[in-house]
Amino acid sequence: MPAPQISVIVPVRDGAGLLPALLGSLARQTLPRDRFEVIVVDNASRDGTAELAARMGTRVVEEPVPGRSRARNAGVAAAEAELLAFTDADCVASPGWLAGFSACAGSAPLLAGAVRVRTEEPPNGVERFERLWRFEQEAWATHLGWAATANLLVERGAFEAIGGFDVAYRHTGEDVDFCIRAGRRGLAIGFCPDAEVSHNGESRLWPMLKRSFWHGYGGVQASRRIGVGYRAWTAPGPLLDSGRAASVLGIERSRVAEADWGQVRRLARAAYGMRIAGAVWADLRMVR
């Protein structure tokens, strides 16, 4: 039997409640089923993730050491295809996701796909904030040279040339690191608008702030490992100017309704404050 064209790799830890939606969306792909495989990498789950994925007919690979980089690398080692599609357990793929990537394949060794932030309707304040700045894949790929692994296609040859994901990253930043190292090797990243997934937006304040903390931490780690990143604590100005904090996050004033602007600014300042805290913690720990 010929090898599939695309291997979908999903790293997951304790994602039994999330996987059915993603795997169901992969079962509804318009790309013929014999042209792709799905590999769920169980990353030391404690909730029956592996058993659920196996019951749904998915190939399961075990990576016992927690870490998304390790899990993705393990998935690639088990994959059969020459095109590697990465997504996350809290995503849902559009029916044309893989067909979109298939059509774009060959235009660049790395391809970012669109990510739509999924929220309740009507969204609460945190969800509106999430929609304004998360997953600007086209802008990130075009102007910054990186994209989130929530939706990323990589040619196997490029993955091997880069050396895979850096397992030193335990919390966040491994996707930025991977793409930047690719660019330094002359491996460009493109954008494929028809390859879309949706991703859960945060609906509660603390999870959003916690993620911001790890973004600050990851920025310091990236600056130490590849010389690209930032130490938020060295630029405290946005804490004093909430409009500037929103701008730092990429939120344009013109995209925000007047009635929502005050809340958006407050949330942006809180998120930036947590980035500063994460950066301070990373430097105190001398993270490498």
C-alpha positions in Angstrom: 0.0 0.0 0.0 1.5 3.4 -0.9 2.5 5.8 1.8 0.0 8.6 2.6 0.7 12.1 1.3 0.2 13.8 4.7 0.8 12.7 8.2 -1.3 14.7 10.8 0.5 14.8 14.1 -1.4 15.8 17.3 0.6 16.1 20.6 -1.8 15.7 23.5 -1.6 15.4 27.3 -4.8 14.9 29.3 -7.0 15.7 26.2 -9.7 13.1 26.4 -12.3 15.8 26.6 -11.0 17.6 23.5 -9.9 14.9 21.1 -13.4 13.7 19.9 -14.1 17.1 18.2 -10.7 17.2 16.5 -10.7 13.5 15.4 -14.3 13.9 14.2 -13.3 16.8 12.0 -10.4 14.8 10.6 -12.9 12.0 9.7 -14.8 14.6 7.6 -11.9 15.8 5.5 -12.5 16.2 1.8 -9.0 14.9 1.0 -9.5 11.1 0.4 -8.8 9.1 3.5 -6.1 7.0 1.9 -4.0 10.2 1.3 -3.4 11.0 5.0 -2.8 9.4 8.3 -3.5 10.7 11.8 -1.0 10.1 14.7 -2.0 11.1 18.2 1.1 11.3 20.5 0.0 10.6 24.0 2.3 12.7 26.2 2.1 11.2 29.6 -1.7 11.6 29.9 -3.6 10.6 33.1 -7.1 10.7 31.7 -7.4 7.9 29.2 -6.4 10.0 26.2 -4.6 7.1 24.5 -7.5 4.6 25.0 -10.0 7.1 23.6 -7.9 7.9 20.5 -7.4 4.2 19.9 -11.2 3.5 20.2 -11.7 6.2 17.5 -9.4 4.3 15.2 -6.4 6.6 15.4 -2.8 5.5 15.5 -1.4 6.2 18.9 2.3 6.9 19.8 3.6 7.2 23.3 6.0 9.9 24.5 6.4 9.4 28.3 8.4 12.6 29.0 6.1 15.7 29.1 6.8 18.3 26.5 5.2 19.4 23.2 8.5 19.4 21.4 9.3 15.8 22.4 5.8 14.8 21.5 5.9 16.3 18.0 9.3 14.8 17.4 8.0 11.4 18.4 5.1 11.8 16.0 7.4 12.6 13.1 9.6 9.6 13.9 6.5 7.4 13.5 5.1 9.2 10.5 5.1 7.7 7.0 4.3 10.8 4.8 6.6 13.4 3.3 4.3 16.2 4.4 3.9 16.7 8.2 0.8 18.6 9.3 0.8 19.8 12.9 -2.2 20.8 14.9 -3.4 20.7 18.6 -6.0 18.7 20.5 -8.1 21.8 21.2 -8.4 22.6 17.5 -11.1 21.6 15.0 -10.1 21.2 11.3 -12.3 22.7 8.5 -13.4 20.0 6.0 -11.0 21.4 3.4 -8.0 21.7 5.8 -5.8 19.0 4.3 -7.1 19.5 0.8 -6.0 23.2 1.2 -2.5 22.1 2.3 -2.3 19.6 -0.5 -3.0 22.3 -3.0 -0.4 24.7 -1.5 2.3 22.0 -1.0 5.5 22.8 -2.8 5.0 26.6 -2.6 7.3 26.8 0.5 8.9 24.2 2.7 6.9 25.5 5.7 3.3 26.5 5.3 1.2 28.2 8.0 -2.6 27.8 7.8 -5.3 30.1 9.0 -6.5 29.7 12.6 -9.9 31.1 13.6 -10.5 31.7 17.3 -13.6 29.8 18.4 -15.7 31.4 21.2 -19.2 31.3 22.6 -21.8 33.6 21.0 -22.1 36.3 22.2 -18.5 36.3 23.4 -17.6 37.6 26.9 -14.9 40.2 27.5 -12.0 37.7 27.6 -13.2 36.0 24.4 -13.5 39.3 22.6 -10.0 40.1 23.7 -8.7 36.7 22.4 -10.3 37.2 19.0 -8.4 40.5 18.6 -4.9 39.2 18.8 -4.4 35.5 18.9 -3.3 33.5 15.8 -2.5 36.2 13.3 -0.9 33.5 11.2 -0.7 35.3 7.9 0.9 38.4 9.5 3.3 36.4 11.6 4.4 34.2 8.7 4.7 37.1 6.3 6.4 39.7 8.5 8.0 37.8 11.4 8.9 34.5 9.7 7.1 32.1 12.1 3.7 30.6 12.8 2.0 28.6 15.5 2.0 24.8 15.3 -1.7 24.9 15.9 -1.7 24.9 12.1 1.6 24.3 10.3 2.7 22.0 7.4 6.3 21.1 7.1 8.1 19.1 4.4 10.0 16.2 5.9 13.2 17.2 4.3 12.9 20.6 5.9 12.1 19.1 9.3 15.2 16.9 9.2 17.4 19.8 8.1 16.2 21.9 11.0 16.7 19.1 13.4 13.2 18.9 14.7 11.7 20.8 17.6 14.1 21.9 20.4 13.2 19.8 23.5 14.6 22.5 25.8 11.3 24.3 25.5 8.9 23.0 28.1 6.1 25.6 28.1 5.9 27.8 25.0 8.1 29.2 22.2 9.1 26.0 20.5 7.2 26.9 17.3 8.8 30.3 17.0 12.2 28.7 17.6 11.6 26.0 15.0 10.5 28.5 12.3 13.3 31.0 13.0 15.9 28.2 12.7 14.2 27.2 9.4 14.5 30.7 8.1 18.2 30.8 9.0 18.7 27.7 6.8 17.0 29.4 3.9 13.8 27.4 4.4 11.0 29.9 3.8 7.5 29.9 5.5 4.5 30.6 3.4 0.8 31.0 4.1 -2.1 28.8 2.9 -5.4 30.6 3.5 -7.6 27.6 2.5 -6.1 25.3 5.2 -8.1 26.5 8.2 -8.6 25.2 11.7 -10.4 26.7 14.6 -9.0 26.9 18.1 -10.7 27.4 21.4 -10.3 30.9 22.8 -10.0 31.4 26.5 -13.2 32.4 28.2 -11.8 32.9 31.7 -9.3 35.5 32.9 -6.8 33.3 34.8 -6.1 30.9 31.9 -5.5 33.8 29.6 -3.1 35.5 32.1 -1.3 32.2 32.8 -0.6 31.8 29.1 0.7 35.4 29.0 3.1 34.5 31.8 4.5 31.6 29.8 4.8 33.9 26.7 7.0 36.1 28.8 9.0 33.1 30.0 9.3 31.8 26.4 10.5 35.1 25.1 13.5 35.1 27.4 14.2 31.4 26.6 14.2 32.1 22.9 16.5 35.1 23.4 19.0 32.9 25.2 18.8 30.0 22.7 18.6 31.6 19.3 19.0 35.4 20.0 15.5 36.2 19.0 13.0 37.1 21.7 12.4 39.7 24.3 12.6 40.5 28.0 9.4 42.2 28.8 10.7 43.5 32.1 13.2 45.7 30.3 10.3 47.6 28.6 7.7 48.3 31.4 6.1 51.3 29.6 3.0 49.4 28.5 2.1 48.9 32.1 1.7 52.6 32.4 -0.2 53.1 29.1 -2.9 50.5 28.5 -3.3 51.7 24.9 0.3 51.0 24.3 -0.1 47.5 25.9 -2.8 46.8 23.3 -0.6 48.0 20.5 2.3 45.7 21.7 -0.1 42.8 21.4 -1.0 43.8 17.9 -4.5 45.1 18.7 -5.4 47.9 16.4 -7.7 50.6 17.9 -9.7 50.7 14.6 -10.8 47.1 15.1 -12.4 47.6 18.5 -15.8 48.9 19.2 -15.9 52.1 21.3 -17.9 50.4 24.0 -15.3 47.7 24.3 -12.1 49.7 24.2 -11.8 50.3 27.9 -12.0 46.7 28.8 -9.7 45.7 26.0 -7.1 48.1 27.3 -7.4 46.8 30.8 -7.0 43.2 29.7 -4.0 44.1 27.5 -2.3 45.8 30.4 -2.9 42.8 32.7 -1.6 40.4 30.0 1.5 42.5 29.5 2.0 42.6 33.3 2.0 38.8 33.3 4.5 38.7 30.4 6.8 40.8 32.6 6.3 38.4 35.5 7.1 35.4 33.2 10.2 37.1 31.9 11.5 38.0 35.4 10.9 34.4 36.5 12.8 33.0 33.5 15.8 35.3 34.1 15.8 34.5 37.8 15.9 30.8 36.9 18.6 31.4 34.2 16.4 29.4 31.8 18.3 28.0 28.8 
